[in-house]
Amino acid sequence: MADRPGPLLIIGGHEDKDRDRVILKAVAERLNGGRLVIATVASHEPEGYFEAYQKAFGALGVTDLVELYVEERADSGGAEALATLDGAAAVFFTGGDQLRISSQIGDTGLERRILDLHAAGGLIAGTSAGASVMSETMLVKGPSSESYRIGEVHMAPGLGLMKDVIIDQHFAERGRYGRLLGAVAHNPRLLGVGIDEDTALLVEGRAGRVIGSGAVYVVDGESATHSNIAEAKADRALSIFDVRTHVLSSGDRFDFNRRRPTCGSDDDEGT
């Protein structure tokens, strides 16, 4: 057992696979020669996902890759699926439908093996749906590009790798600030974390650092003084006062215990 769990790499989706590959390099550098498991569980039609990552990671010198996919929940406790994790140094969850990940592997032997890998110091990465599923409470769906209306956000239990946060992805590109704010209004104890495309939050312990070309938004409702989330009708727009928002770019850091950001330097950019 490691002194502390391994890192999490939480990616907003559409990470660069063809040019500098900054985010994928962060995965490659933490493998230490071990196997990388590409978990395509989130996709209803996984064809092509593994091959795309095989090519992208191959360009970075990573050749020991295997695909993990389960068609049905019953497969998640089977010997074949569990054997995929033998010798693994990291698991990378691809995009698709985050509810498919939690419903197919949640509370199964496969989930327990992944959690054990992380507890032993292994890296868990996830992009798009694979990012959302990392939190305890998972944002499943809700409208984008408009103000949040009471009752529009749907949430479910995630894998619980990241405590006290709720994660959204494709954030600025799909105009998801309103729905993340709605999720935080439901439970101000949680920090809302919105991650742009080709951007990631590398979390080690309770500290995160931004890498990639976009931004990470942290929405903190702890000090909110008013919200109509419990009283308003379902079609009413959300009203919430005194919410704090931080916007972090490459190199910037966030302390999740103190709920505070710190500015990064040029030397912090990259992996």
N, C-alpha and C positions, 0 to 999 in steps of 0.2 A: 504494500500500500504506500502510495506517495505521501509526502508531507502535506500536500494539498492537491485538490483536483487539477486535472490538466486544463489547458486553455480552451476557450470557446472562440470560434471565429464566426460571427453572425453577419451575413452578407445580404445586402438589399436586393440582389438579383442582377442579372445581366452583367456579371463580372467579365472583365476583358479576358478572352481566351486566346487571342491572336497576336497581341503586340507586347506590351511590357509585362502583362500577367502579374501585376503587383500583388493582388490578393491570392492568386494561386501559388505564387512563390512563398507566401507566408505559410501555406499548408506544407509545401514541399520541404521547407527548411526545418519543420518540426517533426518530420517523419523519422529522422535518425536511422534511415535504412530499413524501417519497418514497412509493413503492408498498409496500403490505403484502400479502404472499403468505400466504394461509391454506392450509396443507398438510394435507389431510384423508387423507393416505396411510395412516394407522394404522387406518382404518375399513374393514371389509369392505363396509359399506353406508353410504356417506358422505352420503346425502341428508339435508338439514336442517342439517348442521354449518355449512356456509358461510353459509347464510341467517341462522342465529342470530348468528354473529359479524359479519356485515354489518350487522345491525340494531344490535347492541351498540356496535360501533365507529362506526357512523353517528351515534349519539347523542353521540359525542365529537368529531364533525367530521371523521372519517376516511372518505373516500369512494372513494379509489383503492385498491380491494381486488380481488384476483384469487384464484381457487381453483386449487390444484395438487393433482391426483390422478392416480395411475397405476394402471391395472387390472392390468398385468403388468410384471414386471421389465424386459422388452424395451423398454417405453415410456420407461424412465428415461434413455435416451440419445438419444431422439428430439428432433427440432427443436421440436415443439409443446410438450413438457414444458420444455425448456430456455428457450424464449422466454418462458415464464411468469415467469422471474426477471429479465427485462430491466427495468431501471430500479428494481429492488426495493431498498428500504431495510431491510426486515426480513422474516423468515420466521417464521410462527407454526404450530407443529405441534399439531394437535388430538389428542384422546384416541382410544382404541381398543385396538389390540394393538401394543405396541412392537416385537415381532419382525417385524411386517409392514413397519414403516418400514425397519429395518435390512436385511431380506431383499430388499425391493423396490428400494431406492435405494443400498445399500451398494456402494462401489467401482464406481460408475457416473458418467457425465457429470453427472447431476443432483446427486449428492452432492458432486462436486468443485466445482460452481458454488456450492452452499450454503456449503461450507468456504471458498471464495474470498471470498464475500460477507462472511462473518464475519471473515476475516483482513483485509479492507479496511475494517473498522470497523462493519459492519452488525450489527444486533440479531438474535439467534436466540432465539425464545421457544418454550416447549413446555409443555403441560398434560397431566397424567396420563401416558398412554403417551408423549406428546411430551416429558415431563420425564425419564422413565427412559432414553430413548434418547440423551440428551446425554452420558452418561459413556462412558469407554473400555470398561469392563466393565459390562454391562447386566444388571440383575435382571429376569428374564423372568417367573417365576412361583414360587409357594411358598405353603403354607397360611398363613392369617391367624388371629389370635385364639387362638393356642395356642403352647406352648413349641416351639422349633425342634427337630426331630429330624434326625439325621445323614442327609444325602443328599436332603433334601426341596426345597432351593432349586435352581432352574435358572438358569444365567447364560449370556450370549452377548455377543459384541462389539457395542458401541454405535457411535455416530458419532464418539466421541472428542473432543467439543468441550470437555469438562470432564475434566481429568486427575486421576488418583489419588483418585477418589471413586466410590462406587456409590450410586445414587439410588433411593429408593422414594417412592411418592405415596399419597394418600388415607390418610395414615399413622396418626394416632390414631383416625380414624373406623373403620378396618378392622382395628385391632389388629395392626399389622405390625411391632412392635418385635422380636418373636422372629425373624422371617425376615431382617430387616436385620442383626441380631446374628449369625445364621448365615452370612450373606454375608461379613461382616467377619471371622468366624472362619476362613473359607476363605482369606482373604488380608488379614492385619492391616495390610499396607501401605496399603490403601485406607481412606479415611474413609467411613463410612456416613452418608448424609444422608437423613433421612426428613422429608417435607414434608406438613403438614396441608392439608386442603381450604381453598379461598379464602385461600391463603397462598402466597407465592413467595419465592424467594431470587434477588436481583438480583446477579449476579456481574460485577464489572469488574476485569480483571486476575486477581489471585489473592485478591481480597477480596469477600466476600458481605455483603449487607444484607437483612434480612427485611422484607417488606411484607405487608400483609393482616391478617386477623382471627385466625389461628391461630398455631401454633408450628412451628419447624424444629428437629429433633433431629439432633445430630451424635454419632455413635458412633465412638470412637477406640480401636482395639485394639492400637496400637503397643506399649504397655507391658504387655500381657497376660502373665501369668506361667505360665498353664496353659490347655490346651485339649485336649479329647478328640476333636477333629474328624477326626483321621487314624486313630485306633485303634478307636473305638467301632463297634458294629454299627449298621446302618441305622435301626433302630427306637429307638435309644437317644437320650434327650434330650441336648441340647448342654450341656457343662460348660465354662465359661470364666471365668477369674479376672482381677481387676484391670483391667477395661474401664472406660474413662472415657466418660461421657455428658454432653453439654451440651444445654440446652433454651433456644432463643432465640425471643423474640417480636418484634413489630414495632419496628423501629428498631435492634435489636441487630445486631452485625456479627461476621463470622468471618474470620480470616486463615488461609487454607489453607496457606500456607508455614510459618507458626509453629504451626499447628494450635491456635490460641487464639481464644476469643471476647472481645468487648468489649461493654460495656453501652451501649445507645443512649439518647438523651434523647427527650423528647416532640417536640422539633423534628425528629427524624429520621423520625418516622412518616409514612406515606403514600409518595408517589413520590420 
